[in-house]
Amino acid sequence: RAKLKAKIDWFQKSRVRQVVDKRTHDRLTPSNPHSTLIFGDGSTLRCFVIDMSSSGAAVSANVTPDTGTPLALGTVVGRVVRHLPNGFAIRFVSAIDVKVLEDLLIKPSI
């Protein structure tokens, strides 16, 4: 409830321009949010993609990798850049065209 209240408060403030959204790329929610994380040692783990943009994604999984950990989400390589209350954020090595983003991120488990 607290998280929902914070989002509602932010939305109301943004409508009257009291806060600014500093994101460069729009966030999208995948139609199928289930994907796979691939770590540097070759291990894999199923995950849930909370949201995504051409530069990164928010992910929920049974682990919370350290900030700076290199990994792949589906077939897109990136690094963990911050922890979230329900997961972590990944910044991709390079921006991905949003037209193919979901196809690259949402891959069946290996």
Rosetta blueprint (number, residue, H / E / L):
1 R L
2 A H
3 K H
4 L H
5 K H
6 A H
7 K H
8 I H
9 D H
10 W H
11 F H
12 Q H
13 K H
14 S H
15 R H
16 V L
17 R L
18 Q L
19 V L
20 V L
21 D L
22 K L
23 R L
24 T L
25 H L
26 D L
27 R L
28 L E
29 T L
30 P L
31 S L
32 N L
33 P L
34 H E
35 S E
36 T E
37 L E
38 I E
39 F E
40 G L
41 D L
42 G L
43 S L
44 T E
45 L E
46 R E
47 C E
48 F E
49 V E
50 I E
51 D E
52 M E
53 S E
54 S L
55 S L
56 G E
57 A E
58 A E
59 V E
60 S E
61 A L
62 N L
63 V L
64 T L
65 P L
66 D L
67 T L
68 G L
69 T L
70 P E
71 L E
72 A E
73 L E
74 G L
75 T L
76 V E
77 V E
78 G E
79 R E
80 V E
81 V E
82 R E
83 H E
84 L E
85 P L
86 N L
87 G E
88 F E
89 A E
90 I E
91 R E
92 F E
93 V L
94 S L
95 A L
96 I L
97 D L
98 V H
99 K H
100 V H
101 L H
102 E H
103 D H
104 L H
105 L H
106 I L
107 K L
108 P L
109 S L
110 I L
